[in-house]
Amino acid sequence: MLSGLSGTQRYALFVLVVVVVVVVYLFVSGGLEDLTGGGDDDQQAAAQLSQEQALIPDAVILGESARVGAVEVTIQRITFPDQIRAEGLWRSPAERFAAVQLTMTNRSNQAIELPLHGLQLVTVDGRAYLADAALSLGAARVAEVTAYAPPLILQPQLTITVVAVYDIPIDASGLQLRVQGGWTDFALFE
């Protein structure tokens, strides 16, 4: 049968067979839905909702305290300043500053060093931001508290009030503070 076909016809038949095999593979593997924009929108919405709720169940309400390992943490407030004076200059955010003021009490009998990545501001979609030490220092001077600028050592039974400043995008929503790094992850506010 193939012997009666010209070279061009054989090539066209080969391309047709390859296309049919690829389409059948995509259909069987579910990849065709991605190409055509199909799929179950309810499943996608449910997956997004469960991802958003992943941070919320353990959230502690603003002003309440929670133990994270040996440290008791209380979020006092969150503000969104337009500018912060840091290193002698007024600095503006790339998009928006978030300044988190919190108290931390070491409930153990030994000093605890706060790790560099210990306080992360996390959004509903899972983006995590680290505190800026220079901005935190500038905001701390205004609030007359300690800046969150590791290494910061908590002595036994000592309570300190710190401020951590983050430069975050405007679209960052569902903000929670996650305390981690040698401790357990724990969301402290929405």
Secondary structure, DSSP 8 states (H G I E B T S, - for coil): -GGGS-HHHHHHHHHHHHHHHHHHHHHHHTHHHHHHT-S-HHHHHHHHHHHHHTTSTT---TT-EEEETTEEEEEEEEE--S-EEETTEEE--SSEEEEEEEEEEE-SSS-EEE-TTSEEEE-TT--EEE--HHHHHHHHHHHTSEE--SSEEE-TT-EEEEEEEEEE-TT--S-EEEE-SSS---B---
